[in-house]
Amino acid sequence: MKFKIGLPDFDPNFENNNSHWTKLNSITGSIIIGIVLGIILAFLLELLIKYFSLCSDFDFVVIRNIYLFIIIIPVHEMLHIALFPNSKNSIVGIALKKGIFYVTTKDSFTKNRFLVVLLFPLVILTIIPFISLFFIKSDLLANVALYNLIGSGVDIVTFFHVLKLSSKHQLRFNGTKLYSKPATI
């Protein structure tokens, strides 16, 4: 695993040298849509927490526990890496000017594996903590679930972009761009 400050490296010759790889829809557009989706879903999850869990007096104020959000971001990204095909080839990065923390690899993924990688942090840091709120009262778990859900919006949008591909596709990154190609048999 390597660490990088700045955006992931982009190979401008990648498309010319790899004619079978096709760039998926703009990830930049997905980021904006994903953040909005994450905020909307967090608002809805907060309502579920207030009305159906043991945390009926819970009040989510984003700024109040912002330190949790700062802690959850790298944990969320490391959960993605846990399911990468070869974590030794992984790159963990932070691009301060863009305000993003990311993980990437030059390895390719099967479609199904990529879908699982996308949803893994959502399951571990949002769904499981939310379910546990029906058994224990914990504002900490409620905050973790909500902050992670805001950050998972981009993963959810990307999940649905990738879901449209046939099951025989592979995916890989070049810089911040996501590419797919039919799997070779």
N, C-alpha and C positions, 0 to 999 in steps of 0.2 A: 504494500500500500504506500502510495506517495501523497505528499501534501503540497498544495499549490496555492499561491496567492495570485489572484487575477482569474480571468475567465479560462475555461479549458481550451487547450490548443485546438485550432481549426486547421485542417489540411485543405487548402484551396484546390488541390488536384484530386481530391478524393472522388468527386463525381466523374471526372474524366477517366480515372484509373479503375473505377468500379462501376461499370455501366449498368449492372443489374440492380444496384441500390437506388431507391427512389426516396427523395426527401418527403417526409410527412408534412402535414399542415404546420403552419407557423407556431413554434413553441412560444414565441413572444406573445401572440394573441391568446394562446392557451394560458399563459401566466396571468394575464389580466382577467380573463374569464374565470380562471381557477381561484384567484383571490376573492373575487366577488362571490363565486359559488361557495367558497369556504366560509365567508362571513355570513351568508344567508343560512347555510347548514348549521353553523354554530349557534345562530339565533334560534333556529328551530330546535336544536338539541338542548339549548338552555331551557326552553319551555318544557320539553319532555322531562328534564331533570327536576325542574321546579314542581311540576304537577304529578309526576308519577314515581319519583324515587324518594329515598329517605331524606334528601336534601331539599325539602320544600321551602326553606328560608334562604336558599342559595341565591346570591346576586353576583353575576359575572360582570365585572368591570375590567375591560382589557388592560388599561393602564395600571390598575392596582397591583397586579402580580406579573408585570411585564418580564421580570427576571425569569419566571417560569418559561415564558415563550422563548427567551434567549437560550435557556438550557434545553428545551425540547427540540429546537431546530437541529442541532448536531446529533442528538439521540435519534431523531426521526431519520436523518440521512444515513446514520450508521446501520439502522435496521434495514435500509435498502441494500447496503453493501453485504449484509449477512447472507443474502440470497443471490448475490452475483455469482456467475459461473466460476470465476477465479478471482477471489478477493485480492490476491497478490498483484493483479493488474489494475486495481482500483486506484482512483485519484479522488482525494478529499480536498475540496477547495473552497475558498472564500473570495468573493469579488466584492470588495467594500464599496467601490464606486457604483456598482449595480445593486448593492444591498442583498446579495444572495450567498447562501451557503449551499454547496452542491456536492454530489458524488457522481462520478462517471467512470467509464472504462472503454477501452477500444475493443473489448471482447464482444461477440455477438450473442444474442439471446434468442431462444425459441419464443414464439408469440406467447405461449402459455406461461413460460417462466417469467417473461417480462410483466405479464398481467399480475402474477403473484407478487413479484418484486414491488410493483406499484402500490398494491394494497396492503402489504405486510405492516408498514407503520400505522396505517389506519386501524387495522385490527388490533395491534398490540397496544397502541397509545390512545385510541378513542373508543372502540367498540368494547373491549374487555373492561376498561375502567368504567364505562357507562353501565354495563351490565352489573358490575360489582356495586354500583350505587343503589341497587335494589336490596342489597344485603347489609351494607355498611354505610354510615353517614360520613362522607369525607369531602370537604370542600377542595382539598388538594387534588383528589382524583377527578372531581368535576372540572377543575381548572385545566388539568392535564388533557382531559378528553376534548375540551373546547378549544384550547390553544392548538392542539395537534390537528383538530378538524379544520381550523382556519388554514393551516399549512398544507393540509392534504387536498385542498381544492384543486390544485394543479395536477396532482396525481390522479384524481378522479376524472378530470377532463381528458388527460392523456390516456387513461384507461379506456374511455369510450372511443377515442380516436383509434387506438390499437385494436379494440374489440371488433371493429368493422373489417379488419383484414382477415383473409382466410387463415385457417389454422396452420397452414404449411409455410408461414412466413417467419423470417428471422428479422431481428432488429439490432441496430447498433447506433452509437453516437459518433458524430464528428463535431467536435466543439460543443456548442449548445443545440445543434440540430440533430434530429432523430431521423434515421433512415430505415427503410424496410426493403426486403427482397424475398421472392419466393425461395423456400428452402430447396437445396439441392438434394437429389435422391441418390 
